[in-house]
Amino acid sequence: MAPFEIGETALVVEVPSAEPLVRGLRERYDSSAAYGMPAHVTVLYPFLPRERLDDGVLAALRDLFAARRPFQVAFGGVGRFPGVLHLAPEPDDPLRKLTEAAVGRWPEAPPYGGRFGDVVPHLTVAEGPGGEVSGEAVAGVAADLAAGLPITTLVSGVTLRVFGGENRRAEGFDTVAQWRAAHERFWTGPEMSAALRGPPVIDDDTLIVAERFRLRGLL
């Protein structure tokens, strides 16, 4: 099941500096990663539906955010909401002001459909249902994250993301890290562990067999 509806849009601050730390965890525990959503802090979701993104809306977005000065934030701690493990940005007030500005311009698009009274800026690493980190794994995941902090980033723009329904994993892997994470999940999963009478040890010295096929023609 996709985490978004086709045609839904979001305004986000992308955080590429966090990718080395969170990419593997997000691929495992955050379903949005499979649909091309990078590490980010949400400014406004859902934004206007795709059919409303005309030239006037795009121009208004450019004007709204171009009037704001870049600022720097640091992710120095790991936080939790119900069902969500995240990195907390500090200061978060400039990010809150981006959300306030967007909602002030488009009040018909309240953050998260108006489900929450106080929208706290955060960078999601793991989210349920289905992708939520199990209770016994939370401490280990949080410790791995904390060991790689702090991370700093310069916020100099807001990205408009439109969900088209394409699952990147259905067509292959974009990086070696994605390929490795998926295969590790398979070989260390309960079914293969039972067949092998225990989970295998997979590390950088594990040998693999790679095959290459050439399509010569169709019969």
Phi, psi and omega in degrees: 000130182288148181283349181229166172267142178300131182096349175291151180229162180212149172255123185224155169259112180282143184234077182298333180293342180271347186303314181302329182276318191256349188303309182298320179291319179294322178298330181272324192240352181240107186297338181292337181297327181293341182257019173089003180280119181280178173302132188199164166247126181285130173268313179205120176213136350284146174271201181293147177297156186307322183293346179265359183277072178270182182299326180294317179295316180297321178294321179294322176298314180300316181294320184297313186271335177293338181282355184255144183277145175300153179213160182250140175230158178236140174255103187246355183215161178254131180236170179223136163250171174302114179081006184224131171250130188214167170261138184259123179276145175221134352288154179259353182299317178300326177289322176299322181292328175297317178296316180299320181294317181293318179292325177297327179278325181232075183295344178285357180237071180292150180303130178054033177069016180081016183285338185238139180287319181239114181270114185262120178301137181198161175248107184290133175249321180218139185213140176258177002279163177086311181262359183295140177295134179294157185306317183287342182266347186302313184299318180293317179296315180298321179293320177298319179294311184301327181294336181263004181263157006274160173239135177245152177211147175265118179272107183236007179188164177238134183257135173268119180250134179241127183273119181257000177090002184274122176268113184298327182292337180290340184249004181125192185244141180277334184221162175297323180299320178296315180300313182296315182299318181295319181287327176295320178299321181293309187287335180259005179290169186298323183292312181290324178298321178292318180294326182267002182060043178137150180292135180287157175271119180240120179217190184293346180262000180292130180279144175232159175247121180249135179238143177239132180243144176242127178279114184264344180159166180250138179275000000 
